[in-house]
């Protein structure tokens, strides 16, 4: 089975909580304001206790900004809410991702294996805050500032997958051209290359580079992700131009998985790849 989710499909299937200003995001903001008011705290004082500005608190209360888990937990504690706010945490966290990516984000967070082939940009799991923000700022149509900050935070939070135990096996094959694209400038590129080296040294992570000099490349059809959940069969995830596809048909997934195996065999080995990234970093 192949499920295609494009912008029109998302609009038709969108749940109320899918956008700031509606559903669970607004419900959380109203509940937060009610509890804060009952506690006799002004926004500035409340924000100070949590380590956030009054403007940020206002944005959350008005449903314009999706709060992070740590904000929800701290707010519940400061306001003595007794779990009223944390009870909404899971649903609020889901709303931080673009609608078309939510199913993939859920699967990724529970996966025991992740295999990614990247041809356009450094994969989200390897990005730095500055690199992610540079990509989102370049988006067209333009994203508003609140949305950019929400998506930066959401993308970085996905990297918690590296700290899970048992640790998932994660494999990346990245096109050399991706490592040389100075999105956001040379300093931003330098930072993300250093992050790739750091994560690439983890025992459960293998990073390989597909050299520009490689004459044979089975990845000419574009990027993809293979996700193997703890329970269930492997799934393929494809994304392009605001459209996402979850592929569950066994034959299709088997073909994509076989393709990834060939791509890995054509790329530099993990050890060679880390040396290559160091070389690119040294040239900056």
C-alpha positions as CSV (number, residue, x, y, z in Angstrom):
1,X,0.0,0.0,0.0
2,X,1.2,3.5,-0.9
3,X,-0.3,6.5,0.9
4,X,0.3,9.8,-0.7
5,X,-0.2,13.0,1.3
6,X,0.1,16.2,-0.5
7,X,-1.0,19.7,0.5
8,X,-4.5,19.4,-0.8
9,X,-4.9,16.0,0.9
10,X,-3.6,17.4,4.1
11,X,-6.1,20.3,3.9
12,X,-8.9,17.8,3.4
13,X,-7.8,15.4,6.2
14,X,-6.4,18.0,8.6
15,X,-7.5,17.5,12.2
16,X,-8.5,20.6,14.2
17,X,-5.2,20.6,16.1
18,X,-3.1,20.6,13.0
19,X,-2.5,24.4,12.9
20,X,-1.7,27.0,15.5
21,X,-4.8,28.9,16.6
22,X,-7.1,25.8,16.5
23,X,-7.8,22.6,18.3
24,X,-5.5,21.3,21.1
25,X,-3.0,24.1,20.7
26,X,-5.7,26.7,21.4
27,X,-7.2,24.5,24.2
28,X,-3.8,24.3,25.9
29,X,-3.2,28.1,25.6
30,X,-6.6,28.9,27.1
31,X,-6.1,26.4,29.9
32,X,-2.6,27.9,30.6
33,X,-4.0,31.4,30.8
34,X,-6.8,30.4,33.1
35,X,-4.4,28.6,35.5
36,X,-1.9,31.5,35.4
37,X,-4.6,34.1,36.1
38,X,-5.9,32.0,39.0
39,X,-2.4,31.8,40.4
40,X,-2.2,35.6,40.3
41,X,0.8,35.7,38.0
42,X,1.4,38.3,35.4
43,X,2.9,37.0,32.1
44,X,6.3,38.6,32.8
45,X,6.6,37.0,36.3
46,X,5.3,33.6,35.1
47,X,7.7,33.7,32.1
48,X,10.6,34.6,34.4
49,X,9.9,31.6,36.6
50,X,10.0,29.4,33.5
51,X,12.8,31.1,31.7
52,X,10.7,32.5,28.9
53,X,9.8,36.0,27.8
54,X,6.3,37.5,28.4
55,X,5.9,37.7,24.6
56,X,6.5,33.9,24.3
57,X,4.0,33.2,27.0
58,X,1.5,35.4,25.2
59,X,2.1,33.6,21.9
60,X,1.5,30.2,23.6
61,X,-1.7,31.4,25.4
62,X,-3.1,32.8,22.2
63,X,-2.4,29.5,20.3
64,X,0.1,31.1,18.0
65,X,3.1,29.2,19.2
66,X,3.3,25.5,20.1
67,X,5.0,24.9,23.5
68,X,7.9,22.5,23.9
69,X,7.6,19.5,26.4
70,X,9.9,21.2,28.9
71,X,7.7,24.3,28.9
72,X,4.6,22.2,29.5
73,X,6.2,20.2,32.4
74,X,7.6,23.3,34.1
75,X,4.3,25.3,33.7
76,X,2.4,22.5,35.3
77,X,4.8,22.4,38.2
78,X,4.9,26.2,38.7
79,X,1.1,26.6,38.5
80,X,0.5,23.5,40.7
81,X,-1.8,22.2,37.9
82,X,-1.6,18.6,39.1
83,X,-1.1,17.1,35.6
84,X,-3.8,19.1,33.9
85,X,-1.3,20.6,31.5
86,X,1.0,17.6,31.1
87,X,-2.0,15.5,30.2
88,X,-2.1,17.5,26.9
89,X,1.6,17.2,26.3
90,X,1.5,14.3,23.8
91,X,-1.1,15.8,21.6
92,X,0.5,19.2,21.7
93,X,3.9,17.7,20.8
94,X,2.4,16.1,17.7
95,X,1.2,19.5,16.5
96,X,4.8,20.8,16.3
97,X,5.4,19.0,13.0
98,X,4.1,19.9,9.6
99,X,0.9,17.8,8.9
100,X,2.4,15.8,6.1
101,X,5.4,14.7,8.3
102,X,3.5,13.6,11.5
103,X,3.1,9.9,10.7
104,X,6.7,9.7,9.7
105,X,7.8,11.5,12.9
106,X,5.9,9.0,15.0
107,X,7.4,6.0,13.2
108,X,10.9,7.5,13.4
109,X,10.6,8.1,17.1
110,X,9.8,4.4,17.7
111,X,12.0,2.8,15.0
112,X,14.7,0.2,15.7
113,X,16.4,0.9,12.3
114,X,16.5,4.0,10.2
115,X,18.2,4.1,6.8
116,X,18.4,7.5,5.0
117,X,19.6,8.5,1.5
118,X,20.1,12.3,1.2
119,X,20.6,14.2,-2.1
120,X,19.4,17.8,-1.4
121,X,20.3,18.8,2.2
122,X,21.8,17.3,5.3
123,X,19.2,15.0,6.9
124,X,17.2,16.6,9.8
125,X,18.6,14.1,12.2
126,X,22.1,15.5,11.6
127,X,21.2,19.2,11.3
128,X,22.3,22.0,13.7
129,X,20.0,24.8,14.8
130,X,21.6,27.3,12.5
131,X,21.5,25.0,9.5
132,X,17.8,24.2,10.1
133,X,16.9,27.8,10.5
134,X,18.7,28.7,7.3
135,X,16.8,26.1,5.3
136,X,13.4,27.3,6.7
137,X,14.2,30.9,6.1
138,X,14.8,30.1,2.4
139,X,11.4,28.4,2.1
140,X,8.9,29.8,-0.5
141,X,6.2,30.8,0.2
142,X,7.7,32.5,3.2
143,X,7.1,31.0,6.7
144,X,6.3,33.3,9.6
145,X,8.8,33.7,12.4
146,X,6.7,31.6,14.9
147,X,6.4,28.7,12.5
148,X,10.1,28.8,11.8
149,X,11.0,28.7,15.5
150,X,8.5,25.9,16.1
151,X,9.9,23.8,13.2
152,X,13.5,24.4,14.3
153,X,12.7,23.2,17.8
154,X,10.8,20.2,16.5
155,X,13.5,19.1,14.1
156,X,16.2,19.4,16.7
157,X,14.1,17.4,19.2
158,X,14.1,14.5,16.8
159,X,17.8,14.0,17.5
160,X,16.8,12.6,20.9
161,X,16.4,9.3,18.9
162,X,20.3,8.9,19.2
163,X,20.0,8.9,23.0
164,X,17.3,6.2,23.2
165,X,18.1,2.8,24.6
166,X,18.2,0.3,23.2
167,X,19.8,2.5,20.6
168,X,18.4,2.3,17.0
169,X,20.7,1.4,14.2
170,X,20.9,4.5,12.0
171,X,22.6,4.6,8.6
172,X,23.0,7.6,6.3
173,X,24.3,7.9,2.7
174,X,24.8,11.5,1.8
175,X,25.7,12.9,-1.6
176,X,29.0,14.8,-1.6
177,X,27.3,17.8,-3.1
178,X,25.2,18.1,0.0
179,X,28.3,18.5,2.1
180,X,29.5,21.4,0.0
181,X,26.3,23.5,-0.2
182,X,26.9,26.5,2.0
183,X,23.2,27.0,3.1
184,X,23.3,29.9,5.5
185,X,27.0,30.6,4.9
186,X,30.3,29.0,5.5
187,X,30.1,29.2,9.3
188,X,26.8,27.4,9.2
189,X,28.2,24.7,6.9
190,X,31.2,24.3,9.1
191,X,28.9,23.8,12.1
192,X,26.8,21.1,10.5
193,X,29.9,19.2,9.2
194,X,31.3,19.2,12.7
195,X,27.9,17.8,13.9
196,X,28.0,15.1,11.3
197,X,31.4,14.1,12.5
198,X,30.3,14.0,16.1
199,X,27.2,11.9,15.5
200,X,29.0,9.7,13.0
201,X,31.3,8.5,15.7
202,X,28.5,7.0,17.7
203,X,28.5,3.2,17.8
204,X,24.9,2.9,16.5
205,X,25.4,5.4,13.6
206,X,27.1,4.8,10.2
207,X,27.5,7.7,7.8
208,X,28.7,7.2,4.2
209,X,29.4,9.7,1.5
210,X,28.5,9.1,-2.2
211,X,31.4,10.8,-4.0
212,X,30.9,13.0,-7.0
213,X,33.5,10.9,-8.7
214,X,31.4,7.7,-8.4
215,X,30.3,6.7,-11.9
216,X,27.7,4.2,-10.7
217,X,24.9,5.5,-8.5
218,X,21.7,3.5,-7.9
219,X,20.1,6.5,-6.2
220,X,19.2,8.4,-9.3
221,X,15.5,8.3,-8.4
222,X,16.0,10.6,-5.4
223,X,16.0,10.6,-1.6
224,X,14.1,8.2,0.7
225,X,14.0,6.9,4.2
226,X,13.5,3.3,5.3
227,X,12.0,2.8,8.8
228,X,11.8,-0.5,10.6
229,X,9.5,-0.2,13.6
230,X,10.0,-2.4,16.7
231,X,6.8,-4.3,15.8
232,X,5.8,-4.6,12.2
233,X,7.5,-4.6,8.8
234,X,9.8,-2.1,7.2
235,X,8.2,1.1,5.7
236,X,9.6,3.5,3.1
237,X,9.0,7.3,3.4
238,X,9.4,9.6,0.4
239,X,9.0,13.4,0.5
240,X,9.2,16.1,-2.1
241,X,7.6,19.5,-2.8
242,X,5.3,19.4,0.2
243,X,4.1,15.9,-0.6
244,X,4.8,12.8,1.4
245,X,4.4,9.1,0.6
246,X,4.4,6.3,3.1
247,X,5.0,3.0,1.2
248,X,3.9,-0.2,3.0
249,X,3.5,-2.5,0.1
250,X,6.0,-5.4,0.7
251,X,7.2,-5.6,-2.9
252,X,7.8,-1.8,-3.2
253,X,9.5,-1.6,0.1
254,X,11.7,-4.6,-0.7
255,X,12.8,-2.9,-4.0
256,X,13.7,0.3,-2.2
257,X,15.5,-1.6,0.5
258,X,17.5,-3.5,-2.1
259,X,18.3,-0.2,-3.8
260,X,19.6,1.2,-0.5
261,X,21.9,-1.8,-0.2
262,X,23.4,-1.1,-3.6
263,X,23.8,2.6,-2.8
264,X,25.7,1.7,0.4
265,X,28.0,-0.6,-1.6
266,X,28.7,2.2,-4.1
267,X,29.5,4.9,-1.4
268,X,32.6,5.4,0.6
269,X,32.9,3.2,3.7
270,X,32.0,4.8,7.0
271,X,35.6,5.2,8.0
272,X,36.5,6.7,4.6
273,X,33.5,8.9,4.8
274,X,34.4,10.5,8.1
275,X,37.8,11.2,6.8
276,X,36.2,12.7,3.7
277,X,34.0,15.0,5.9
278,X,37.1,16.1,7.8
279,X,38.7,16.9,4.5
280,X,35.8,19.0,3.3
281,X,35.7,20.8,6.7
282,X,39.4,21.5,6.4
283,X,38.8,23.2,3.1
284,X,36.4,25.8,4.5
